[in-house]
Amino acid sequence: MAASGKIHDSPPGSAPRLGHSTPAGAIVDLRKLLAERFPNVPVSAATRLATGLSFLDQAIGGGLPKGAITELTTPQISAGSASLIQSLLQVANRDHFFLALIDGHDSFDPQPLGNAILRNLFWVRCTTALKTIKAADLLLRDGNFPLVIIDLVLNPPEDLKIPQTTWYRLQRLVEPTSTACLVLTRRSMVSSAQLKIVLENSWTLETFQKGDAISRLKIHVQRSHLHQLGNERAKAN
């Protein structure tokens, strides 16, 4: 929700996005846009959202867990997180599902992707972590997006004083849905994440010149509480 969020008319085929208005108007406009463009869909029984990226799916057991938060940290400045977002958008376009990107520092560059791929993107442009969390709260309550990405990689450290209770609240919101929530951070900060993975890369210009650069991303699973989450759900049922 950029500096807040009046909805701008977008060119045909481009991603819906939010611009500048008042905070209250941003929430109202966003709710209306969600209701119009993304009607309620049935919850899938599958427990994983396959990303279509073999190097990632193999490392994390078949895909991003649904009804859970996955935190992906990128300790290095050029670790490939932007390329990962672009690849996930290409998969969303190929598999015909909508991806919501909550852009914490208004840093996403849609130019290289083209309008065809952007049709499957719902882009919320934010300038602070606080506005990013508010947008995440709303989109996770909506429950209609198979994948919600929260990108906080470029937010400065002083902006990222997010209480752990906030992350636990977001986890509770996503649990009853079929949404996979992926949080991108520079350092580990989401204690409620059921899956924590690390991008162990430091890319150079030479890396980007190679056609298969995305397949060279190195993924390390730091923590997985997915079995514990499954047991808790089984008990609840």
Residue pairs with C-beta under 8 A, 6 or more apart in sequence:
1 18
1 23
1 26
1 27
1 30
1 124
1 125
1 126
1 131
1 134
1 135
2 18
2 19
2 20
2 106
2 125
2 126
2 127
3 20
3 127
4 18
4 20
4 21
4 22
4 23
4 25
4 26
4 131
5 18
5 19
5 20
5 21
5 23
5 25
5 26
5 27
5 29
5 30
5 124
6 18
6 19
6 20
6 21
6 25
6 26
6 29
7 16
7 17
7 18
7 19
7 29
7 30
7 33
8 17
8 18
8 19
10 16
10 17
11 115
12 115
13 115
13 116
13 118
13 119
14 110
14 115
14 118
14 119
15 110
15 118
15 119
15 121
15 122
15 123
16 33
16 37
16 121
16 122
16 123
17 123
17 124
17 125
18 26
18 29
18 30
18 123
18 124
18 125
19 125
21 29
27 134
27 138
30 124
30 135
30 138
31 138
34 138
34 139
34 142
34 144
37 122
38 98
38 122
38 142
38 144
38 145
39 144
40 143
40 144
41 144
43 143
43 177
43 178
44 66
44 178
46 66
46 178
47 65
47 66
47 67
47 230
48 61
48 62
48 63
48 64
48 65
48 66
48 180
49 63
49 64
49 65
49 66
49 146
49 147
49 180
50 57
50 62
50 63
51 57
51 63
51 64
51 87
51 88
51 91
52 91
52 94
52 95
53 84
53 87
53 88
53 91
53 214
53 215
54 215
55 215
55 217
55 219
56 84
56 217
56 219
57 63
59 197
59 219
59 220
59 221
60 70
60 195
60 197
60 219
60 221
60 224
61 224
61 226
63 180
64 70
64 147
64 180
64 182
64 195
65 180
65 194
65 195
65 226
65 229
66 177
66 178
66 179
66 180
67 174
67 175
67 176
67 177
67 178
67 179
67 180
67 229
67 233
68 171
68 174
68 175
68 180
68 181
68 193
68 194
68 195
68 226
68 229
69 167
69 170
69 171
69 174
69 181
69 182
69 183
69 190
69 192
69 193
69 194
69 195
70 180
70 181
70 182
70 183
70 193
70 194
70 195
70 196
70 197
71 183
71 185
71 188
71 189
71 190
71 193
71 195
71 196
71 197
72 81
72 84
72 182
72 183
72 184
72 185
72 197
72 198
72 199
73 184
73 185
73 186
73 187
73 188
73 196
73 197
73 198
73 199
73 222
74 80
74 81
74 153
74 184
74 185
74 186
74 198
74 199
74 201
75 186
75 187
75 198
75 199
75 200
76 199
76 200
76 201
76 202
77 202
78 201
78 202
78 203
78 204
79 199
79 200
79 201
79 202
79 203
80 199
80 201
80 203
80 213
80 214
80 217
81 151
81 153
81 184
81 199
82 108
82 109
83 213
83 214
83 217
84 199
84 214
84 217
85 101
85 108
85 149
85 151
85 184
86 112
86 113
87 214
88 99
88 147
88 149
89 99
89 101
89 113
89 117
89 118
89 120
89 121
90 113
90 117
92 98
92 99
92 117
92 120
92 121
92 146
92 147
93 116
93 117
93 119
93 120
96 120
97 120
97 146
97 147
98 120
98 121
98 122
98 144
98 145
98 146
99 120
99 121
99 122
99 145
99 146
99 147
99 148
99 149
100 121
100 122
100 124
100 139
100 145
100 147
100 148
100 149
101 108
101 121
101 122
101 123
101 124
101 149
101 151
102 124
102 126
102 132
102 135
102 136
102 139
102 148
102 149
102 150
102 151
103 123
103 124
103 125
103 126
103 132
103 151
104 126
104 128
104 129
104 132
104 150
104 151
104 152
104 153
104 154
104 155
105 126
105 127
105 151
105 152
105 153
105 154
105 155
106 125
106 126
106 127
107 151
107 153
107 154
108 123
108 125
108 151
110 118
110 121
110 123
122 145
124 135
124 139
126 132
126 135
128 155
128 159
129 152
129 155
129 159
129 160
129 161
129 162
132 150
132 152
132 155
133 162
133 166
133 170
136 148
136 150
136 170
136 181
137 169
137 170
137 173
139 145
139 148
140 148
140 170
140 173
140 174
140 177
140 179
140 181
141 173
143 176
143 177
143 178
143 179
145 179
146 178
146 179
146 180
147 179
147 180
147 181
147 182
148 174
148 179
148 180
148 181
148 182
149 182
149 183
149 184
150 181
150 182
150 183
150 184
151 184
152 160
152 183
152 184
152 185
152 186
153 184
153 185
153 186
157 186
160 185
160 189
162 189
164 191
164 192
167 189
167 190
167 191
167 192
167 193
168 191
168 192
170 181
170 192
171 192
171 193
171 194
174 181
175 233
183 190
183 193
188 196
188 222
190 196
193 223
194 224
194 225
194 226
194 228
194 229
195 221
195 223
195 224
195 225
195 226
196 221
196 222
196 223
196 224
197 219
197 220
197 221
197 222
198 219
198 220
198 222
199 217
199 218
199 219
200 218
200 219
200 220
201 216
201 217
201 218
203 213
207 213
207 216
210 216
